[in-house]
Each structure stands twice: as C-alpha cells, then as structure tokens.
Amino acid sequence: MIRFRDTRHLVFILGCALALACEDDADDIKGLGDQIEPTFQSGLPFVEPEEIVSRDGVLRGKLVSAPTVLDVSGASVRGESFNGTFVGPTLRLEPGDTIELGLENGLEQHTNIHYHGFHVDPGGKSDNIFRMVPPGEPADYVVEVPESHDQGVFWYHSHAHMMSESQVFQGLSGMVLIGDTRRLLPERFHDVKTRMLALKDLQVKDGAIVAVGIDSNAKTVRTVNALVDPMLTVAPGSTELWYIANIGADIFYDIAMDGVSFRVIGEDGNPQFQTYEASHLVMPPGKRWEVLVTFDEAKNLEFKTLAYDQQGDHYPETRLMQVNVDGDEVEPIAALTDAENPGKEDDLLARPVAENRTWTFSEDEETSQFKINGKEFDPNRIDVSPKLGTAKNGRYATSPANSIHSTSTSTIFVSSA
C-alpha cells in the first residue's frame, strides 16, 4: 500500500514538472486516487478480536479512541478505532463483576461509551449516554454489573449525540460477553467450541471510511471480525456455539447457511426459555444471536446474508464467510430437546400493571427530524420517571396513521436499573 502511494506521488511530481509549477504538499495529491478502491483479501483465516478479560471480579483496561489507519482484511483504510482495530477488543466478564475502564479520547470530536443491553446504572461514570468526553481528554468508567445479570453477548459503542452514526460506522464499536451461555445448557454442551462473530460493514472513498452523508443503501463491504469473506475450518460432527452481533451503524443482515440450521438459545443477551430451530435470522444494527450450529459431515459451506429489502434499502445476497468442514470427525453431541432450555419463563404477564402509556413515533418529512409524542429528543428534558421494578403497559405506534409504515403494538415491560 505504501509503494502504491509513493508511485502516485512520483506521477504527480512528474506532471507538475511538465507543467512547470507544483507545490510540495501532500494534500494536493489527495484526490488523485478517487476512483481507486482498496483491495480486500478474501479467504484469510478466521480470527477473533482481541480481548480484555476480567480478573478477580474486575475488568480493568483502557480504550483509546483515535483516528487510525485500519487493517481491514489486508487493506489499509482510514477510519476511527478503539485501540487501533476496526473491531474493538471484546470485553469478557462475569455477572457480578465491575468494569473499570479508562477512555482516552484522541478524536477531534467528543465521544463516550455506551454498554448496549446492560441492566446497570445509567448515570454518573457508569453507562451514561449523556456523558461527553471532550477531545484530548481522559475519562474513567466504573460499571457495576449485578450478579443477577443475564449471560450472553452484548456490545459497546460510541453514543455521542449527533455523531454516533459516523463514529460507529468508522469503527468505534466492539463486542461484550457476560458469563458463558454454555453453563446454562446440559453438561454435554459445556465444552463445545465457541466463536465470536462481529458483523460490520464499511464504505470507502478516497482511502477513508465514509464519515458524512452515509447512505445505508449504497454499496458496502461486509466483514466478519474485520475480515472480508474469511475461511473458518471446523471438524465434521462437531457442534459449536456462535455468538453473533451486528455491531455496525446502519445496515441489516439476514444470516443463513445452506443446509445448516441455527438452534437459537439466546437473543439480545437474553437466554431463551424456549429454544428453536431457524433457517435464517434477521439482524438489524445492534442485534445479537446466540446459536448452536452442528456440522454433520465434511463439506464446504457458505455463511451468508440473504437478499433483504429494508423499506427501500436493497441489500444483495453476500457471502460473509467460507466454512470448510474438514479433518478428523468428532463424536456428535445429542441435540437439545424442547425441554432443555437455558432461560426461565418470566411471569411478566401475570404482574399487575402500574401504568399504561402510549408512545407515537413520527418523522417530519421536510426536516427529517424524528419525534416521540410530537417532541424532538432533548437531553436536558425528562419526559418519564418510572418507578424501579414496576410493570408498564406501553402501546407503540407510528404516525401518520395512513402511512404504509404505520404500525401499532403493545408491550409490557418492567423498569430496571
């Protein structure tokens, strides 16, 4: 990549010499490669993100957010990162642990960290989305995870208001694993191989990930753990537990693998009280699935996202990863029965409802501003103060009522953390 840039610089200098005028300024050659896209290598070996692991009940570490020349499947692209990688390090901890994480903001914008899906204190130095860390400043995060916290896959990302889409799209996100879902399964599954799969896409222009004017319907490059179409080798007869998370900013996935089904045991960090088989699974941004995958015989498989239409955004079918089922066959594990489930059914529907509320979501077509109950978001305004532990019946609707996107649903939820 460096040799290629040097060649462009040489061509530029020769051209300037012929024109009898030039300036020795690297910025002057920035646009020469507008039509040249980075070449991503496919078929590289599957690898998982680096990890920061808790010890003796505490996860200690540091995340540095900064502009970065990222290595994405063998190609160099400019973006932003936590600790220098397109997919930030995985945070691995246990229920009851405390996260003591330092954030150093090397960006030219303010930023922060949101622990997506956590049931923890949303204020102070904890999971506070309103906390803004100025450019060049450090900040400490102390997040106390309760012992009763669900086990499963979560994710963290920038939640800087008005900038989070751009910052996440450029690289500021990573996965979190709380506990080990295998422990919630029968003993025969306790030693199955686990895989962390972070799904993330990028659009590149002039050697950099697009940061403004992001078009979710534009051509995009999809990655698994910052690799384009990597190669994963698994043993015939084996069963694996895959933790899959869409940690991108905008686009949907509809994951599938021909001839192989997913046994869903967890969704969005919630162990299932009734597991089930699925031939494909839809994943909007932030979606997480925990699935058991069994590879019966030696063959070559394609883990892919199917063609998907998200209200006018058309995503083509794309292979995400090659799966080579090969090697020595292992003794198969008996599949889960319908009675073997990692989660417990909640008594939510039996709880008394303390209050009924209606939430109407709308968009101003002229300004593209989103509103809830006719109001735009204001971080300095508190609209609702539910009492901890009480059940609410919330009716959610879109407006206008004659819109083709209008929906209405009712949900009972319990206020927590």
C-alpha positions in Angstrom: 0.0 0.0 0.0 2.8 2.4 0.8 4.5 1.6 -2.5 1.3 2.4 -4.3 1.0 5.8 -2.7 4.7 6.5 -3.5 4.0 5.8 -7.1 1.1 8.2 -7.2 3.3 10.9 -5.7 6.0 10.3 -8.3 3.5 10.6 -11.1 2.2 13.8 -9.6 5.7 15.3 -9.3 6.5 14.5 -13.0 3.2 16.0 -14.0 3.9 19.2 -12.1 7.4 19.4 -13.6 6.0 19.2 -17.1 3.6 22.0 -16.2 6.5 24.0 -14.7 4.6 24.5 -11.4 3.9 22.5 -8.4 3.7 22.6 -4.6 5.3 20.1 -2.3 2.1 19.5 -0.3 0.7 16.0 0.3 -2.8 17.4 0.5 -2.6 18.4 -3.2 -2.5 14.8 -4.3 -5.3 13.7 -2.1 -7.8 13.4 -4.9 -5.7 11.6 -7.5 -6.9 8.2 -6.4 -10.6 8.9 -6.2 -11.6 6.0 -8.5 -9.3 3.5 -6.8 -10.8 1.3 -4.2 -8.8 -0.7 -1.7 -8.3 -4.4 -2.5 -9.6 -6.6 0.3 -8.2 -10.1 0.6 -10.8 -12.9 0.9 -10.2 -16.3 2.3 -7.9 -15.2 5.1 -8.0 -17.5 8.2 -10.9 -16.7 10.6 -9.6 -14.9 13.7 -11.4 -13.4 16.7 -11.0 -9.9 18.1 -8.5 -9.3 20.9 -10.0 -9.5 24.4 -9.9 -7.6 27.7 -10.8 -10.2 30.4 -11.9 -9.6 33.9 -9.7 -10.9 36.8 -10.8 -11.5 40.4 -14.1 -9.8 39.7 -12.8 -6.7 38.0 -12.3 -5.9 34.3 -9.5 -3.4 34.1 -8.3 -1.9 30.9 -8.1 1.1 28.6 -9.7 2.1 25.3 -8.2 4.7 23.2 -10.4 6.3 20.6 -8.4 7.9 17.8 -8.2 8.4 14.0 -6.5 5.3 12.7 -5.1 3.7 9.5 -7.0 0.4 9.9 -6.1 -3.0 8.6 -9.3 -4.4 7.1 -8.7 -7.8 5.5 -5.3 -6.9 4.3 -6.2 -3.4 3.0 -5.3 -0.1 4.7 -8.2 2.3 5.2 -8.5 5.4 7.3 -11.1 5.4 10.0 -11.5 5.6 13.7 -10.9 2.9 16.3 -10.8 1.7 19.8 -7.2 0.5 20.4 -6.3 0.6 16.7 -8.6 -2.1 15.2 -11.8 -1.8 13.1 -13.5 -4.1 15.6 -12.7 -3.1 19.2 -11.4 -5.6 21.7 -14.0 -7.9 23.2 -14.8 -7.3 26.8 -15.2 -10.6 28.7 -16.6 -10.6 32.2 -18.9 -12.4 34.6 -22.2 -11.4 36.3 -21.3 -9.6 39.5 -18.1 -8.1 38.1 -17.1 -4.5 37.9 -15.8 -2.8 34.8 -13.1 -0.2 35.5 -12.3 1.1 32.0 -10.4 4.2 31.1 -11.3 6.0 27.9 -8.7 8.3 26.2 -10.3 10.4 23.6 -7.8 11.1 20.8 -10.5 12.2 18.3 -11.2 15.8 17.3 -14.8 15.4 18.5 -16.3 14.5 21.8 -17.2 10.8 22.3 -18.3 8.3 25.0 -19.0 4.6 25.6 -22.4 3.0 25.8 -22.7 -0.5 27.1 -25.6 -1.7 24.9 -28.1 -4.0 26.5 -26.6 -3.8 30.0 -29.0 -3.6 33.0 -26.9 -1.3 35.1 -26.8 2.2 36.5 -27.3 4.7 33.5 -25.8 7.7 35.3 -22.5 9.0 36.7 -19.4 7.2 35.5 -21.5 4.1 34.6 -23.5 3.5 31.4 -24.2 7.3 31.0 -25.0 8.1 27.3 -25.3 11.8 28.2 -21.7 12.0 29.4 -19.4 13.6 26.8 -15.7 13.2 26.8 -14.0 16.2 25.1 -11.3 15.8 22.5 -7.9 15.0 24.1 -9.4 14.3 27.5 -9.4 11.0 29.6 -12.4 9.6 31.4 -12.9 6.7 33.8 -15.9 4.3 33.5 -17.0 2.3 36.5 -19.8 -0.1 35.7 -21.1 -2.5 38.4 -22.8 -5.5 36.7 -25.2 -7.2 39.1 -24.9 -10.9 39.9 -28.4 -11.4 38.6 -27.4 -10.1 35.1 -28.3 -12.3 32.2 -25.4 -14.1 30.5 -24.9 -13.6 26.8 -23.5 -11.4 24.1 -23.7 -7.6 24.2 -21.8 -4.8 22.6 -20.4 -1.4 23.3 -20.1 1.7 21.1 -19.9 5.4 20.8 -23.2 7.1 21.8 -22.1 10.7 21.3 -25.2 12.5 20.2 -25.2 13.8 16.7 -22.0 11.9 16.0 -22.7 8.3 17.0 -23.6 7.1 13.5 -20.4 8.5 12.0 -18.2 7.3 14.8 -19.7 3.7 14.9 -19.6 3.5 11.1 -15.9 4.5 11.1 -15.0 1.8 13.7 -16.0 2.7 17.3 -17.7 -0.5 18.4 -16.9 -3.9 19.9 -18.5 -7.0 21.5 -19.1 -7.9 25.1 -19.5 -11.4 26.6 -21.1 -11.6 30.0 -20.7 -15.1 31.5 -20.9 -18.3 29.4 -24.2 -19.4 28.0 -22.8 -23.0 27.8 -23.2 -23.2 31.6 -26.9 -22.8 31.2 -27.1 -25.8 28.9 -26.9 -29.5 29.7 -23.4 -30.7 30.7 -22.8 -32.3 27.3 -22.5 -28.8 25.8 -20.2 -27.3 28.4 -17.0 -27.9 26.3 -18.3 -27.1 22.8 -16.2 -24.6 20.9 -17.4 -21.0 21.0 -16.9 -18.4 18.3 -17.3 -14.6 18.4 -18.6 -13.2 15.1 -18.7 -9.4 14.9 -20.6 -8.3 11.7 -19.7 -4.9 10.5 -19.7 -3.1 7.1 -17.8 -0.2 5.6 -18.0 2.1 2.6 -14.6 3.5 1.4 -14.0 6.7 -0.6 -10.6 8.2 -1.3 -9.0 5.6 1.1 -11.2 6.5 4.1 -14.4 5.1 5.6 -17.2 7.5 4.7 -17.9 9.7 7.7 -20.6 12.1 6.5 -23.5 11.7 4.2 -23.7 8.0 4.9 -26.1 6.2 2.6 -27.3 3.0 4.0 -28.4 1.9 0.5 -25.0 2.4 -1.1 -22.6 -0.4 -2.0 -20.9 -1.6 1.1 -18.3 -4.1 2.1 -19.4 -6.6 4.8 -16.9 -8.1 7.3 -16.7 -10.7 9.9 -14.2 -9.7 12.7 -12.8 -7.1 10.2 -12.2 -9.8 7.6 -13.8 -10.0 4.2 -15.1 -13.5 3.4 -12.7 -15.3 5.8 -12.2 -19.1 5.9 -13.3 -21.0 9.0 -12.4 -24.7 9.4 -14.5 -26.9 11.7 -14.5 -30.6 12.4 -17.2 -32.9 10.9 -19.7 -34.0 13.6 -18.9 -31.0 15.8 -21.4 -28.6 17.5 -20.3 -25.0 18.1 -21.8 -22.1 19.9 -21.7 -18.9 17.9 -22.1 -15.5 19.5 -23.1 -13.3 16.6 -23.6 -9.5 16.8 -24.3 -6.8 14.2 -22.1 -4.0 15.6 -22.4 -1.8 12.6 -24.2 1.5 12.4 -26.9 1.1 9.7 -27.5 -1.9 7.6 -29.4 -5.2 8.2 -28.3 -8.8 7.8 -30.4 -11.9 7.2 -27.9 -14.6 8.0 -28.2 -18.2 6.8 -26.0 -21.2 5.9 -27.3 -23.6 3.3 -28.2 -27.0 4.7 -27.4 -26.0 8.3 -29.9 -24.6 10.7 -29.3 -22.4 13.8 -30.6 -23.6 17.2 -31.4 -20.3 18.9 -30.5 -20.3 22.6 -30.2 -16.6 23.2 -31.3 -13.3 21.8 -30.0 -9.9 22.6 -28.4 -11.2 25.8 -31.5 -13.0 27.0 -31.3 -16.8 27.3 -34.3 -18.4 25.6 -36.9 -20.1 27.8 -37.9 -22.0 24.6 -35.1 -22.7 22.1 -36.0 -23.2 18.4 -34.5 -24.0 15.0 -34.2 -21.2 12.4 -33.0 -21.5 8.8 -32.2 -17.7 8.8 -32.1 -14.9 11.3 -32.6 -11.1 10.6 -30.1 -8.8 12.3 -30.7 -5.0 12.4 -28.0 -2.9 13.8 -27.3 -3.9 17.4 -29.0 -7.3 17.1 -27.3 -10.3 18.8 -28.0 -14.0 18.5 -26.5 -17.0 20.3 -26.9 -20.1 18.3 -25.8 -23.7 18.3 -24.5 -24.9 15.0 -23.9 -28.6 14.1 -21.8 -29.7 11.2 -22.8 -33.2 10.3 -20.4 -34.1 7.6 -17.4 -32.9 5.6 -18.4 -30.3 3.0 -17.8 -26.7 2.1 -20.5 -24.3 3.3 -21.3 -20.6 2.9 -22.2 -18.4 5.8 -24.0 -15.5 4.1 -26.5 -12.8 4.4 -29.6 -13.2 2.1 -31.0 -10.6 -0.1 -33.0 -8.2 2.0 -35.3 -5.2 1.4 -35.3 -2.8 4.4 -38.0 -0.3 3.5 -36.3 0.6 0.2 -32.7 -0.2 1.1 -31.9 -3.2 -1.0 -29.1 -5.4 0.3 -27.9 -8.1 -2.1 -27.1 -11.7 -1.1 -23.4 -11.7 0.0 -21.2 -14.5 1.3 -19.8 -13.4 4.7 -17.6 -16.4 5.5 -16.4 -19.7 4.0 -16.9 -22.7 6.2 -14.7 -25.7 5.5 -16.0 -28.8 7.3 -12.9 -31.0 7.2 -10.5 -33.0 9.3 -11.0 -35.8 11.8 -14.6 -36.5 12.7 -15.6 -35.9 16.3 -18.3 -37.7 18.3 -21.6 -35.9 17.7 -23.5 -34.4 20.7 -27.2 -35.2 21.1 -29.2 -32.2 20.1 -31.1 -30.1 22.6 -34.6 -31.3 23.4 -37.6 -29.0 23.6 -37.4 -29.4 27.4 -33.7 -28.3 27.7 -33.7 -24.5 27.7 -31.2 -22.1 29.1 -33.7 -19.4 30.2 -36.6 -19.4 32.6 -40.0 -18.1 31.5 -40.8 -14.7 33.1 -44.0 -14.1 35.0 -44.3 -10.6 33.4 -47.8 -11.1 32.0 -49.0 -12.0 35.5 -47.7 -8.9 37.1 -50.0 -6.0 38.0 -49.7 -3.1 35.5 -48.9 0.1 37.3 -49.5 2.4 34.4 -50.5 2.5 30.7 -48.6 4.7 28.3 -48.8 5.4 24.5 -45.7 6.3 22.5 -46.2 7.7 19.0 -43.1 7.8 16.7 -43.2 10.2 13.8 -40.9 11.9 11.3 -41.0 15.3 9.8 -40.6 14.6 6.1 -39.3 18.2 5.4 -36.6 18.3 8.1 -36.1 14.5 8.6 -36.4 15.1 12.4 -37.7 12.2 14.4 -40.2 12.8 17.2 -41.8 10.9 20.1 -45.2 12.0 21.1 -44.6 15.1 19.0 -41.4 16.1 20.7 -37.8 16.0 19.5 -35.2 14.5 21.7 -33.7 16.9 24.3 -31.0 15.5 26.6 -32.0 18.2 29.2 -35.6 17.2 29.4 -37.0 14.3 31.4 -40.3 13.0 30.0 -40.9 9.9 32.1 -39.8 8.8 35.5 -40.9 5.2 36.0 -40.6 3.6 39.4 -38.0 0.8 39.6 -39.4 -2.7 39.4 -42.9 -1.7 38.3 -44.6 -3.1 35.2 -45.9 -0.8 32.5 -48.1 -1.4 29.5 -46.7 0.5 26.6 -48.5 1.0 23.3 -46.2 1.9 20.5 -47.4 3.4 17.2 -46.1 5.2 14.2 -47.6 8.3 12.6 -49.2 9.4 10.3 -51.8 6.7 10.6 -52.2 6.4 6.8 -48.5 5.8 6.2 -47.5 2.5 4.7 -45.0 2.2 7.6 -47.6 2.7 10.3 -47.6 0.1 13.0 -49.1 -0.4 16.4 -48.0 -2.8 19.1 -48.5 -3.2 22.8 -45.7 -4.3 25.2 -45.5 -5.0 28.9 -42.1 -4.1 30.4 -40.5 -3.8 33.8 -38.4 -0.8 34.8 -34.9 -1.9 35.7 -31.6 -0.3 36.6 
